[in-house]
Amino acid sequence: MRLKIAVLPGDGIGPEVVNAAVRALRTLAEIGGFEFQFREFPIGGAALAETGFPLPKATLDACLESDAVLLGAVGSPKFDDLPRD
C-alpha cells in the first residue's frame, strides 16, 4: 500500500518537528511493509514569504489530492500585525 502525504512544515519549530515525524513514519513504513510518498509544500509565514499567500493554491490542491496531511506549527509574532484579509 502506498499513501500520499502532503507535508507542510510551517514556521518556527514546525519544520524541526515535522522532520522528526517524517523520520518516524518512514521507520513505521519499513517495519510494516508499506510505503508513504511524502511531498512538501509551503504554508504560513514560509509560504507568505515565498509566494505572497499564507495558503497557496498549489498547497491546498496538494492537500486535497493527498491521503493525509502532516501539518507543522504555523505563525510567528512577526506576522501578528498583518491585515486579516
N, CA, C and O atoms as a Maestro MAE file, in Angstrom:
{
 s_m_m2io_version
 :::
 2.0.0
}

f_m_ct {
 s_m_title
 :::
 protein
 m_atom[340] {
  # First column is atom index #
  i_m_mmod_type
  r_m_x_coord
  r_m_y_coord
  r_m_z_coord
  i_m_residue_number
  s_m_chain_name
  s_m_pdb_residue_name
  s_m_pdb_atom_name
  i_m_atomic_number
  :::
  1 25 0.837 -1.164 0.000 1 A "MET " " N  " 7
  2 3 0.000 0.000 0.000 1 A "MET " " CA " 6
  3 2 0.895 1.245 0.000 1 A "MET " " C  " 6
  4 15 1.896 1.309 0.713 1 A "MET " " O  " 8
  5 25 0.509 2.228 -0.816 2 A "ARG " " N  " 7
  6 3 1.267 3.475 -0.889 2 A "ARG " " CA " 6
  7 2 0.314 4.633 -0.602 2 A "ARG " " C  " 6
  8 15 -0.690 4.808 -1.293 2 A "ARG " " O  " 8
  9 25 0.634 5.415 0.415 3 A "LEU " " N  " 7
  10 3 -0.193 6.551 0.789 3 A "LEU " " CA " 6
  11 2 0.528 7.853 0.478 3 A "LEU " " C  " 6
  12 15 1.719 7.998 0.752 3 A "LEU " " O  " 8
  13 25 -0.209 8.801 -0.100 4 A "LYS " " N  " 7
  14 3 0.356 10.114 -0.410 4 A "LYS " " CA " 6
  15 2 0.145 11.038 0.784 4 A "LYS " " C  " 6
  16 15 -0.979 11.204 1.259 4 A "LYS " " O  " 8
  17 25 1.226 11.634 1.263 5 A "ILE " " N  " 7
  18 3 1.152 12.555 2.392 5 A "ILE " " CA " 6
  19 2 1.700 13.906 1.974 5 A "ILE " " C  " 6
  20 15 2.847 14.016 1.540 5 A "ILE " " O  " 8
  21 25 0.871 14.934 2.107 6 A "ALA " " N  " 7
  22 3 1.323 16.305 1.887 6 A "ALA " " CA " 6
  23 2 1.981 16.775 3.181 6 A "ALA " " C  " 6
  24 15 1.360 16.748 4.244 6 A "ALA " " O  " 8
  25 25 3.211 17.196 3.089 7 A "VAL " " N  " 7
  26 3 3.979 17.631 4.259 7 A "VAL " " CA " 6
  27 2 4.064 19.153 4.227 7 A "VAL " " C  " 6
  28 15 4.592 19.735 3.280 7 A "VAL " " O  " 8
  29 25 3.538 19.790 5.276 8 A "LEU " " N  " 7
  30 3 3.531 21.240 5.392 8 A "LEU " " CA " 6
  31 2 4.322 21.613 6.643 8 A "LEU " " C  " 6
  32 15 3.751 21.675 7.731 8 A "LEU " " O  " 8
  33 25 5.624 21.862 6.509 9 A "PRO " " N  " 7
  34 3 6.473 22.105 7.675 9 A "PRO " " CA " 6
  35 2 6.082 23.331 8.499 9 A "PRO " " C  " 6
  36 15 6.219 23.322 9.722 9 A "PRO " " O  " 8
  37 25 5.601 24.376 7.845 10 A "GLY " " N  " 7
  38 3 5.192 25.565 8.580 10 A "GLY " " CA " 6
  39 2 6.355 26.452 8.976 10 A "GLY " " C  " 6
  40 15 7.340 26.570 8.247 10 A "GLY " " O  " 8
  41 25 6.230 27.077 10.146 11 A "ASP " " N  " 7
  42 3 7.175 28.092 10.610 11 A "ASP " " CA " 6
  43 2 7.763 27.716 11.971 11 A "ASP " " C  " 6
  44 15 7.353 26.745 12.607 11 A "ASP " " O  " 8
  45 25 8.726 28.515 12.387 12 A "GLY " " N  " 7
  46 3 9.295 28.348 13.728 12 A "GLY " " CA " 6
  47 2 9.819 26.944 13.941 12 A "GLY " " C  " 6
  48 15 10.679 26.465 13.202 12 A "GLY " " O  " 8
  49 25 9.289 26.295 14.958 13 A "ILE " " N  " 7
  50 3 9.726 24.934 15.282 13 A "ILE " " CA " 6
  51 2 9.061 23.890 14.380 13 A "ILE " " C  " 6
  52 15 9.438 22.718 14.407 13 A "ILE " " O  " 8
  53 25 8.080 24.308 13.585 14 A "GLY " " N  " 7
  54 3 7.341 23.384 12.724 14 A "GLY " " CA " 6
  55 2 8.211 22.473 11.877 14 A "GLY " " C  " 6
  56 15 8.026 21.256 11.911 14 A "GLY " " O  " 8
  57 25 9.169 23.027 11.106 15 A "PRO " " N  " 7
  58 3 9.995 22.152 10.270 15 A "PRO " " CA " 6
  59 2 10.768 21.096 11.060 15 A "PRO " " C  " 6
  60 15 10.905 19.958 10.611 15 A "PRO " " O  " 8
  61 25 11.266 21.470 12.221 16 A "GLU " " N  " 7
  62 3 12.028 20.513 13.037 16 A "GLU " " CA " 6
  63 2 11.134 19.365 13.512 16 A "GLU " " C  " 6
  64 15 11.521 18.198 13.451 16 A "GLU " " O  " 8
  65 25 9.947 19.707 13.980 17 A "VAL " " N  " 7
  66 3 9.012 18.691 14.471 17 A "VAL " " CA " 6
  67 2 8.519 17.809 13.321 17 A "VAL " " C  " 6
  68 15 8.429 16.590 13.462 17 A "VAL " " O  " 8
  69 25 8.203 18.427 12.197 18 A "VAL " " N  " 7
  70 3 7.713 17.667 11.042 18 A "VAL " " CA " 6
  71 2 8.793 16.729 10.512 18 A "VAL " " C  " 6
  72 15 8.492 15.594 10.145 18 A "VAL " " O  " 8
  73 25 10.035 17.179 10.465 19 A "ASN " " N  " 7
  74 3 11.124 16.297 10.015 19 A "ASN " " CA " 6
  75 2 11.243 15.069 10.906 19 A "ASN " " C  " 6
  76 15 11.457 13.962 10.411 19 A "ASN " " O  " 8
  77 25 11.105 15.254 12.215 20 A "ALA " " N  " 7
  78 3 11.155 14.115 13.138 20 A "ALA " " CA " 6
  79 2 9.973 13.177 12.888 20 A "ALA " " C  " 6
  80 15 10.128 11.956 12.928 20 A "ALA " " O  " 8
  81 25 8.808 13.741 12.635 21 A "ALA " " N  " 7
  82 3 7.628 12.918 12.362 21 A "ALA " " CA " 6
  83 2 7.789 12.123 11.068 21 A "ALA " " C  " 6
  84 15 7.407 10.955 11.007 21 A "ALA " " O  " 8
  85 25 8.345 12.742 10.045 22 A "VAL " " N  " 7
  86 3 8.572 12.045 8.773 22 A "VAL " " CA " 6
  87 2 9.552 10.891 8.968 22 A "VAL " " C  " 6
  88 15 9.351 9.806 8.423 22 A "VAL " " O  " 8
  89 25 10.608 11.120 9.742 23 A "ARG " " N  " 7
  90 3 11.563 10.031 10.023 23 A "ARG " " CA " 6
  91 2 10.862 8.874 10.728 23 A "ARG " " C  " 6
  92 15 11.089 7.711 10.396 23 A "ARG " " O  " 8
  93 25 10.012 9.193 11.697 24 A "ALA " " N  " 7
  94 3 9.286 8.149 12.424 24 A "ALA " " CA " 6
  95 2 8.340 7.393 11.489 24 A "ALA " " C  " 6
  96 15 8.249 6.167 11.558 24 A "ALA " " O  " 8
  97 25 7.647 8.108 10.629 25 A "LEU " " N  " 7
  98 3 6.732 7.456 9.682 25 A "LEU " " CA " 6
  99 2 7.479 6.568 8.692 25 A "LEU " " C  " 6
  100 15 6.993 5.497 8.327 25 A "LEU " " O  " 8
  101 25 8.652 7.007 8.260 26 A "ARG " " N  " 7
  102 3 9.459 6.162 7.356 26 A "ARG " " CA " 6
  103 2 9.853 4.856 8.049 26 A "ARG " " C  " 6
  104 15 9.825 3.788 7.438 26 A "ARG " " O  " 8
  105 25 10.217 4.950 9.315 27 A "THR " " N  " 7
  106 3 10.577 3.753 10.079 27 A "THR " " CA " 6
  107 2 9.369 2.828 10.217 27 A "THR " " C  " 6
  108 15 9.492 1.617 10.032 27 A "THR " " O  " 8
  109 25 8.211 3.389 10.538 28 A "LEU " " N  " 7
  110 3 6.993 2.577 10.654 28 A "LEU " " CA " 6
  111 2 6.644 1.899 9.334 28 A "LEU " " C  " 6
  112 15 6.235 0.738 9.316 28 A "LEU " " O  " 8
  113 25 6.806 2.619 8.240 29 A "ALA " " N  " 7
  114 3 6.514 2.042 6.926 29 A "ALA " " CA " 6
  115 2 7.445 0.879 6.624 29 A "ALA " " C  " 6
  116 15 7.026 -0.144 6.082 29 A "ALA " " O  " 8
  117 25 8.709 1.046 6.977 30 A "GLU " " N  " 7
  118 3 9.693 -0.024 6.768 30 A "GLU " " CA " 6
  119 2 9.311 -1.273 7.555 30 A "GLU " " C  " 6
  120 15 9.342 -2.386 7.031 30 A "GLU " " O  " 8
  121 25 8.956 -1.074 8.804 31 A "ILE " " N  " 7
  122 3 8.583 -2.194 9.671 31 A "ILE " " CA " 6
  123 2 7.284 -2.841 9.196 31 A "ILE " " C  " 6
  124 15 7.153 -4.065 9.196 31 A "ILE " " O  " 8
  125 25 6.329 -2.006 8.791 32 A "GLY " " N  " 7
  126 3 5.006 -2.508 8.417 32 A "GLY " " CA " 6
  127 2 4.870 -2.979 6.986 32 A "GLY " " C  " 6
  128 15 3.848 -3.559 6.621 32 A "GLY " " O  " 8
  129 25 5.884 -2.740 6.168 33 A "GLY " " N  " 7
  130 3 5.844 -3.207 4.794 33 A "GLY " " CA " 6
  131 2 4.941 -2.400 3.874 33 A "GLY " " C  " 6
  132 15 4.408 -2.928 2.898 33 A "GLY " " O  " 8
  133 25 4.770 -1.127 4.184 34 A "PHE " " N  " 7
  134 3 4.007 -0.264 3.289 34 A "PHE " " CA " 6
  135 2 4.842 0.961 2.956 34 A "PHE " " C  " 6
  136 15 5.985 1.074 3.397 34 A "PHE " " O  " 8
  137 25 4.277 1.877 2.180 35 A "GLU " " N  " 7
  138 3 5.079 2.993 1.680 35 A "GLU " " CA " 6
  139 2 4.314 4.308 1.781 35 A "GLU " " C  " 6
  140 15 3.108 4.363 1.541 35 A "GLU " " O  " 8
  141 25 5.030 5.349 2.137 36 A "PHE " " N  " 7
  142 3 4.490 6.705 2.111 36 A "PHE " " CA " 6
  143 2 5.194 7.481 1.010 36 A "PHE " " C  " 6
  144 15 6.404 7.349 0.826 36 A "PHE " " O  " 8
  145 25 4.449 8.275 0.291 37 A "GLN " " N  " 7
  146 3 5.024 9.206 -0.674 37 A "GLN " " CA " 6
  147 2 4.862 10.598 -0.065 37 A "GLN " " C  " 6
  148 15 3.754 11.131 -0.006 37 A "GLN " " O  " 8
  149 25 5.967 11.180 0.386 38 A "PHE " " N  " 7
  150 3 5.948 12.496 1.012 38 A "PHE " " CA " 6
  151 2 6.221 13.572 -0.028 38 A "PHE " " C  " 6
  152 15 7.167 13.469 -0.808 38 A "PHE " " O  " 8
  153 25 5.378 14.612 -0.034 39 A "ARG " " N  " 7
  154 3 5.603 15.774 -0.896 39 A "ARG " " CA " 6
  155 2 5.451 17.014 -0.025 39 A "ARG " " C  " 6
  156 15 4.447 17.169 0.669 39 A "ARG " " O  " 8
  157 25 6.435 17.885 -0.061 40 A "GLU " " N  " 7
  158 3 6.472 19.052 0.822 40 A "GLU " " CA " 6
  159 2 5.950 20.302 0.116 40 A "GLU " " C  " 6
  160 15 6.245 20.550 -1.053 40 A "GLU " " O  " 8
  161 25 5.162 21.085 0.868 41 A "PHE " " N  " 7
  162 3 4.573 22.315 0.347 41 A "PHE " " CA " 6
  163 2 4.635 23.400 1.416 41 A "PHE " " C  " 6
  164 15 4.598 23.096 2.608 41 A "PHE " " O  " 8
  165 25 4.729 24.662 1.001 42 A "PRO " " N  " 7
  166 3 4.806 25.756 1.973 42 A "PRO " " CA " 6
  167 2 3.432 26.138 2.520 42 A "PRO " " C  " 6
  168 15 2.415 26.004 1.841 42 A "PRO " " O  " 8
  169 25 3.429 26.618 3.765 43 A "ILE " " N  " 7
  170 3 2.223 27.137 4.409 43 A "ILE " " CA " 6
  171 2 2.658 28.163 5.450 43 A "ILE " " C  " 6
  172 15 3.798 28.145 5.914 43 A "ILE " " O  " 8
  173 25 1.752 29.044 5.805 44 A "GLY " " N  " 7
  174 3 2.028 30.028 6.850 44 A "GLY " " CA " 6
  175 2 3.020 31.088 6.410 44 A "GLY " " C  " 6
  176 15 3.031 31.508 5.253 44 A "GLY " " O  " 8
  177 25 3.852 31.514 7.349 45 A "GLY " " N  " 7
  178 3 4.824 32.565 7.069 45 A "GLY " " CA " 6
  179 2 5.820 32.182 5.997 45 A "GLY " " C  " 6
  180 15 6.228 33.026 5.200 45 A "GLY " " O  " 8
  181 25 6.215 30.926 5.966 46 A "ALA " " N  " 7
  182 3 7.151 30.466 4.933 46 A "ALA " " CA " 6
  183 2 6.524 30.626 3.549 46 A "ALA " " C  " 6
  184 15 7.193 31.048 2.606 46 A "ALA " " O  " 8
  185 25 5.246 30.288 3.431 47 A "ALA " " N  " 7
  186 3 4.546 30.442 2.153 47 A "ALA " " CA " 6
  187 2 4.336 31.913 1.824 47 A "ALA " " C  " 6
  188 15 4.456 32.323 0.670 47 A "ALA " " O  " 8
  189 25 4.025 32.698 2.838 48 A "LEU " " N  " 7
  190 3 3.825 34.130 2.636 48 A "LEU " " CA " 6
  191 2 5.088 34.779 2.089 48 A "LEU " " C  " 6
  192 15 5.023 35.593 1.167 48 A "LEU " " O  " 8
  193 25 6.220 34.425 2.646 49 A "ALA " " N  " 7
  194 3 7.499 34.968 2.181 49 A "ALA " " CA " 6
  195 2 7.828 34.493 0.769 49 A "ALA " " C  " 6
  196 15 8.410 35.235 -0.023 49 A "ALA " " O  " 8
  197 25 7.456 33.261 0.461 50 A "GLU " " N  " 7
  198 3 7.797 32.659 -0.835 50 A "GLU " " CA " 6
  199 2 6.829 33.060 -1.951 50 A "GLU " " C  " 6
  200 15 7.249 33.318 -3.079 50 A "GLU " " O  " 8
  201 25 5.526 33.111 -1.631 51 A "THR " " N  " 7
  202 3 4.514 33.298 -2.674 51 A "THR " " CA " 6
  203 2 3.629 34.521 -2.491 51 A "THR " " C  " 6
  204 15 2.933 34.931 -3.420 51 A "THR " " O  " 8
  205 25 3.651 35.109 -1.290 52 A "GLY " " N  " 7
  206 3 2.755 36.230 -1.008 52 A "GLY " " CA " 6
  207 2 1.417 35.799 -0.434 52 A "GLY " " C  " 6
  208 15 0.569 36.641 -0.140 52 A "GLY " " O  " 8
  209 25 1.217 34.479 -0.268 53 A "PHE " " N  " 7
  210 3 -0.031 33.946 0.273 53 A "PHE " " CA " 6
  211 2 0.281 32.939 1.382 53 A "PHE " " C  " 6
  212 15 1.191 32.125 1.220 53 A "PHE " " O  " 8
  213 25 -0.453 32.971 2.512 54 A "PRO " " N  " 7
  214 3 -0.181 32.008 3.583 54 A "PRO " " CA " 6
  215 2 -0.602 30.580 3.242 54 A "PRO " " C  " 6
  216 15 -0.056 29.618 3.783 54 A "PRO " " O  " 8
  217 25 -1.581 30.449 2.336 55 A "LEU " " N  " 7
  218 3 -2.009 29.122 1.870 55 A "LEU " " CA " 6
  219 2 -2.110 29.168 0.348 55 A "LEU " " C  " 6
  220 15 -3.184 29.419 -0.198 55 A "LEU " " O  " 8
  221 25 -0.998 28.928 -0.331 56 A "PRO " " N  " 7
  222 3 -1.015 28.972 -1.798 56 A "PRO " " CA " 6
  223 2 -1.949 27.909 -2.382 56 A "PRO " " C  " 6
  224 15 -2.154 26.850 -1.787 56 A "PRO " " O  " 8
  225 25 -2.504 28.205 -3.540 57 A "LYS " " N  " 7
  226 3 -3.416 27.273 -4.208 57 A "LYS " " CA " 6
  227 2 -2.757 25.915 -4.435 57 A "LYS " " C  " 6
  228 15 -3.403 24.879 -4.276 57 A "LYS " " O  " 8
  229 25 -1.486 25.912 -4.802 58 A "ALA " " N  " 7
  230 3 -0.786 24.638 -5.035 58 A "ALA " " CA " 6
  231 2 -0.740 23.799 -3.763 58 A "ALA " " C  " 6
  232 15 -0.858 22.576 -3.822 58 A "ALA " " O  " 8
  233 25 -0.569 24.447 -2.618 59 A "THR " " N  " 7
  234 3 -0.550 23.730 -1.340 59 A "THR " " CA " 6
  235 2 -1.923 23.154 -1.044 59 A "THR " " C  " 6
  236 15 -2.043 21.985 -0.680 59 A "THR " " O  " 8
  237 25 -2.958 23.967 -1.198 60 A "LEU " " N  " 7
  238 3 -4.322 23.496 -0.951 60 A "LEU " " CA " 6
  239 2 -4.678 22.344 -1.887 60 A "LEU " " C  " 6
  240 15 -5.225 21.333 -1.445 60 A "LEU " " O  " 8
  241 25 -4.376 22.486 -3.160 61 A "ASP " " N  " 7
  242 3 -4.663 21.415 -4.127 61 A "ASP " " CA " 6
  243 2 -3.945 20.120 -3.758 61 A "ASP " " C  " 6
  244 15 -4.529 19.039 -3.833 61 A "ASP " " O  " 8
  245 25 -2.683 20.231 -3.361 62 A "ALA " " N  " 7
  246 3 -1.914 19.042 -2.976 62 A "ALA " " CA " 6
  247 2 -2.534 18.365 -1.759 62 A "ALA " " C  " 6
  248 15 -2.593 17.137 -1.692 62 A "ALA " " O  " 8
  249 25 -2.994 19.157 -0.802 63 A "CYS " " N  " 7
  250 3 -3.626 18.585 0.388 63 A "CYS " " CA " 6
  251 2 -4.900 17.831 0.018 63 A "CYS " " C  " 6
  252 15 -5.155 16.737 0.522 63 A "CYS " " O  " 8
  253 25 -5.693 18.425 -0.863 64 A "LEU " " N  " 7
  254 3 -6.945 17.788 -1.276 64 A "LEU " " CA " 6
  255 2 -6.710 16.503 -2.064 64 A "LEU " " C  " 6
  256 15 -7.548 15.602 -2.045 64 A "LEU " " O  " 8
  257 25 -5.583 16.415 -2.752 65 A "GLU " " N  " 7
  258 3 -5.259 15.232 -3.556 65 A "GLU " " CA " 6
  259 2 -4.533 14.149 -2.757 65 A "GLU " " C  " 6
  260 15 -4.330 13.043 -3.258 65 A "GLU " " O  " 8
  261 25 -4.145 14.454 -1.529 66 A "SER " " N  " 7
  262 3 -3.369 13.519 -0.712 66 A "SER " " CA " 6
  263 2 -4.274 12.657 0.150 66 A "SER " " C  " 6
  264 15 -5.445 12.971 0.367 66 A "SER " " O  " 8
  265 25 -3.699 11.559 0.638 67 A "ASP " " N  " 7
  266 3 -4.419 10.701 1.577 67 A "ASP " " CA " 6
  267 2 -4.373 11.265 2.992 67 A "ASP " " C  " 6
  268 15 -5.257 10.993 3.805 67 A "ASP " " O  " 8
  269 25 -3.338 12.052 3.282 68 A "ALA " " N  " 7
  270 3 -3.172 12.644 4.608 68 A "ALA " " CA " 6
  271 2 -2.333 13.910 4.489 68 A "ALA " " C  " 6
  272 15 -1.627 14.124 3.504 68 A "ALA " " O  " 8
  273 25 -2.433 14.743 5.525 69 A "VAL " " N  " 7
  274 3 -1.647 15.976 5.597 69 A "VAL " " CA " 6
  275 2 -0.910 15.981 6.926 69 A "VAL " " C  " 6
  276 15 -1.505 15.744 7.977 69 A "VAL " " O  " 8
  277 25 0.383 16.251 6.873 70 A "LEU " " N  " 7
  278 3 1.200 16.394 8.075 70 A "LEU " " CA " 6
  279 2 1.517 17.880 8.197 70 A "LEU " " C  " 6
  280 15 2.313 18.417 7.427 70 A "LEU " " O  " 8
  281 25 0.887 18.543 9.175 71 A "LEU " " N  " 7
  282 3 0.990 19.995 9.324 71 A "LEU " " CA " 6
  283 2 1.810 20.362 10.545 71 A "LEU " " C  " 6
  284 15 1.504 19.947 11.662 71 A "LEU " " O  " 8
  285 25 2.859 21.147 10.320 72 A "GLY " " N  " 7
  286 3 3.679 21.651 11.412 72 A "GLY " " CA " 6
  287 2 3.112 22.951 11.953 72 A "GLY " " C  " 6
  288 15 2.082 23.436 11.484 72 A "GLY " " O  " 8
  289 25 3.784 23.503 12.933 73 A "ALA " " N  " 7
  290 3 3.357 24.761 13.544 73 A "ALA " " CA " 6
  291 2 3.421 25.895 12.523 73 A "ALA " " C  " 6
  292 15 4.320 25.944 11.684 73 A "ALA " " O  " 8
  293 25 2.454 26.798 12.610 74 A "VAL " " N  " 7
  294 3 2.466 27.991 11.764 74 A "VAL " " CA " 6
  295 2 2.276 29.214 12.647 74 A "VAL " " C  " 6
  296 15 1.682 29.146 13.723 74 A "VAL " " O  " 8
  297 25 2.795 30.332 12.162 75 A "GLY " " N  " 7
  298 3 2.632 31.582 12.882 75 A "GLY " " CA " 6
  299 2 3.910 32.016 13.556 75 A "GLY " " C  " 6
  300 15 4.779 31.214 13.897 75 A "GLY " " O  " 8
  301 25 3.986 33.313 13.733 76 A "SER " " N  " 7
  302 3 5.146 33.925 14.363 76 A "SER " " CA " 6
  303 2 4.725 35.326 14.773 76 A "SER " " C  " 6
  304 15 3.897 35.939 14.100 76 A "SER " " O  " 8
  305 25 5.273 35.842 15.856 77 A "PRO " " N  " 7
  306 3 4.928 37.207 16.259 77 A "PRO " " CA " 6
  307 2 5.159 38.240 15.155 77 A "PRO " " C  " 6
  308 15 4.488 39.271 15.128 77 A "PRO " " O  " 8
  309 25 6.088 37.980 14.255 78 A "LYS " " N  " 7
  310 3 6.353 38.965 13.202 78 A "LYS " " CA " 6
  311 2 5.191 39.086 12.218 78 A "LYS " " C  " 6
  312 15 5.149 40.032 11.431 78 A "LYS " " O  " 8
  313 25 4.252 38.147 12.251 79 A "PHE " " N  " 7
  314 3 3.088 38.206 11.365 79 A "PHE " " CA " 6
  315 2 1.825 38.689 12.084 79 A "PHE " " C  " 6
  316 15 0.763 38.761 11.466 79 A "PHE " " O  " 8
  317 25 1.916 39.017 13.367 80 A "ASP " " N  " 7
  318 3 0.736 39.396 14.147 80 A "ASP " " CA " 6
  319 2 0.039 40.654 13.642 80 A "ASP " " C  " 6
  320 15 -1.177 40.777 13.788 80 A "ASP " " O  " 8
  321 25 0.767 41.579 13.059 81 A "ASP " " N  " 7
  322 3 0.183 42.854 12.642 81 A "ASP " " CA " 6
  323 2 -0.218 42.898 11.173 81 A "ASP " " C  " 6
  324 15 -0.562 43.965 10.665 81 A "ASP " " O  " 8
  325 25 -0.182 41.780 10.493 82 A "LEU " " N  " 7
  326 3 -0.594 41.749 9.089 82 A "LEU " " CA " 6
  327 2 -2.112 41.884 8.986 82 A "LEU " " C  " 6
  328 15 -2.828 41.426 9.876 82 A "LEU " " O  " 8
  329 25 -2.612 42.502 7.922 83 A "PRO " " N  " 7
  330 3 -4.067 42.573 7.737 83 A "PRO " " CA " 6
  331 2 -4.661 41.173 7.587 83 A "PRO " " C  " 6
  332 15 -4.008 40.271 7.063 83 A "PRO " " O  " 8
  333 25 -5.876 40.998 8.040 84 A "ARG " " N  " 7
  334 3 -6.510 39.674 8.042 84 A "ARG " " CA " 6
  335 2 -7.336 39.398 6.795 84 A "ARG " " C  " 6
  336 15 -8.132 38.459 6.790 84 A "ARG " " O  " 8
  337 25 -7.174 40.169 5.761 85 A "ASP " " N  " 7
  338 3 -7.976 39.960 4.556 85 A "ASP " " CA " 6
  339 2 -7.411 38.934 3.682 85 A "ASP " " C  " 6
  340 15 -7.973 38.645 2.626 85 A "ASP " " O  " 8
  :::
 }
 m_bond[339] {
  # First column is bond index #
  i_m_from
  i_m_to
  i_m_order
  :::
  1 1 2 1
  2 2 3 1
  3 3 4 2
  4 3 5 1
  5 5 6 1
  6 6 7 1
  7 7 8 2
  8 7 9 1
  9 9 10 1
  10 10 11 1
  11 11 12 2
  12 11 13 1
  13 13 14 1
  14 14 15 1
  15 15 16 2
  16 15 17 1
  17 17 18 1
  18 18 19 1
  19 19 20 2
  20 19 21 1
  21 21 22 1
  22 22 23 1
  23 23 24 2
  24 23 25 1
  25 25 26 1
  26 26 27 1
  27 27 28 2
  28 27 29 1
  29 29 30 1
  30 30 31 1
  31 31 32 2
  32 31 33 1
  33 33 34 1
  34 34 35 1
  35 35 36 2
  36 35 37 1
  37 37 38 1
  38 38 39 1
  39 39 40 2
  40 39 41 1
  41 41 42 1
  42 42 43 1
  43 43 44 2
  44 43 45 1
  45 45 46 1
  46 46 47 1
  47 47 48 2
  48 47 49 1
  49 49 50 1
  50 50 51 1
  51 51 52 2
  52 51 53 1
  53 53 54 1
  54 54 55 1
  55 55 56 2
  56 55 57 1
  57 57 58 1
  58 58 59 1
  59 59 60 2
  60 59 61 1
  61 61 62 1
  62 62 63 1
  63 63 64 2
  64 63 65 1
  65 65 66 1
  66 66 67 1
  67 67 68 2
  68 67 69 1
  69 69 70 1
  70 70 71 1
  71 71 72 2
  72 71 73 1
  73 73 74 1
  74 74 75 1
  75 75 76 2
  76 75 77 1
  77 77 78 1
  78 78 79 1
  79 79 80 2
  80 79 81 1
  81 81 82 1
  82 82 83 1
  83 83 84 2
  84 83 85 1
  85 85 86 1
  86 86 87 1
  87 87 88 2
  88 87 89 1
  89 89 90 1
  90 90 91 1
  91 91 92 2
  92 91 93 1
  93 93 94 1
  94 94 95 1
  95 95 96 2
  96 95 97 1
  97 97 98 1
  98 98 99 1
  99 99 100 2
  100 99 101 1
  101 101 102 1
  102 102 103 1
  103 103 104 2
  104 103 105 1
  105 105 106 1
  106 106 107 1
  107 107 108 2
  108 107 109 1
  109 109 110 1
  110 110 111 1
  111 111 112 2
  112 111 113 1
  113 113 114 1
  114 114 115 1
  115 115 116 2
  116 115 117 1
  117 117 118 1
  118 118 119 1
  119 119 120 2
  120 119 121 1
  121 121 122 1
  122 122 123 1
  123 123 124 2
  124 123 125 1
  125 125 126 1
  126 126 127 1
  127 127 128 2
  128 127 129 1
  129 129 130 1
  130 130 131 1
  131 131 132 2
  132 131 133 1
  133 133 134 1
  134 134 135 1
  135 135 136 2
  136 135 137 1
  137 137 138 1
  138 138 139 1
  139 139 140 2
  140 139 141 1
  141 141 142 1
  142 142 143 1
  143 143 144 2
  144 143 145 1
  145 145 146 1
  146 146 147 1
  147 147 148 2
  148 147 149 1
  149 149 150 1
  150 150 151 1
  151 151 152 2
  152 151 153 1
  153 153 154 1
  154 154 155 1
  155 155 156 2
  156 155 157 1
  157 157 158 1
  158 158 159 1
  159 159 160 2
  160 159 161 1
  161 161 162 1
  162 162 163 1
  163 163 164 2
  164 163 165 1
  165 165 166 1
  166 166 167 1
  167 167 168 2
  168 167 169 1
  169 169 170 1
  170 170 171 1
  171 171 172 2
  172 171 173 1
  173 173 174 1
  174 174 175 1
  175 175 176 2
  176 175 177 1
  177 177 178 1
  178 178 179 1
  179 179 180 2
  180 179 181 1
  181 181 182 1
  182 182 183 1
  183 183 184 2
  184 183 185 1
  185 185 186 1
  186 186 187 1
  187 187 188 2
  188 187 189 1
  189 189 190 1
  190 190 191 1
  191 191 192 2
  192 191 193 1
  193 193 194 1
  194 194 195 1
  195 195 196 2
  196 195 197 1
  197 197 198 1
  198 198 199 1
  199 199 200 2
  200 199 201 1
  201 201 202 1
  202 202 203 1
  203 203 204 2
  204 203 205 1
  205 205 206 1
  206 206 207 1
  207 207 208 2
  208 207 209 1
  209 209 210 1
  210 210 211 1
  211 211 212 2
  212 211 213 1
  213 213 214 1
  214 214 215 1
  215 215 216 2
  216 215 217 1
  217 217 218 1
  218 218 219 1
  219 219 220 2
  220 219 221 1
  221 221 222 1
  222 222 223 1
  223 223 224 2
  224 223 225 1
  225 225 226 1
  226 226 227 1
  227 227 228 2
  228 227 229 1
  229 229 230 1
  230 230 231 1
  231 231 232 2
  232 231 233 1
  233 233 234 1
  234 234 235 1
  235 235 236 2
  236 235 237 1
  237 237 238 1
  238 238 239 1
  239 239 240 2
  240 239 241 1
  241 241 242 1
  242 242 243 1
  243 243 244 2
  244 243 245 1
  245 245 246 1
  246 246 247 1
  247 247 248 2
  248 247 249 1
  249 249 250 1
  250 250 251 1
  251 251 252 2
  252 251 253 1
  253 253 254 1
  254 254 255 1
  255 255 256 2
  256 255 257 1
  257 257 258 1
  258 258 259 1
  259 259 260 2
  260 259 261 1
  261 261 262 1
  262 262 263 1
  263 263 264 2
  264 263 265 1
  265 265 266 1
  266 266 267 1
  267 267 268 2
  268 267 269 1
  269 269 270 1
  270 270 271 1
  271 271 272 2
  272 271 273 1
  273 273 274 1
  274 274 275 1
  275 275 276 2
  276 275 277 1
  277 277 278 1
  278 278 279 1
  279 279 280 2
  280 279 281 1
  281 281 282 1
  282 282 283 1
  283 283 284 2
  284 283 285 1
  285 285 286 1
  286 286 287 1
  287 287 288 2
  288 287 289 1
  289 289 290 1
  290 290 291 1
  291 291 292 2
  292 291 293 1
  293 293 294 1
  294 294 295 1
  295 295 296 2
  296 295 297 1
  297 297 298 1
  298 298 299 1
  299 299 300 2
  300 299 301 1
  301 301 302 1
  302 302 303 1
  303 303 304 2
  304 303 305 1
  305 305 306 1
  306 306 307 1
  307 307 308 2
  308 307 309 1
  309 309 310 1
  310 310 311 1
  311 311 312 2
  312 311 313 1
  313 313 314 1
  314 314 315 1
  315 315 316 2
  316 315 317 1
  317 317 318 1
  318 318 319 1
  319 319 320 2
  320 319 321 1
  321 321 322 1
  322 322 323 1
  323 323 324 2
  324 323 325 1
  325 325 326 1
  326 326 327 1
  327 327 328 2
  328 327 329 1
  329 329 330 1
  330 330 331 1
  331 331 332 2
  332 331 333 1
  333 333 334 1
  334 334 335 1
  335 335 336 2
  336 335 337 1
  337 337 338 1
  338 338 339 1
  339 339 340 2
  :::
 }
}
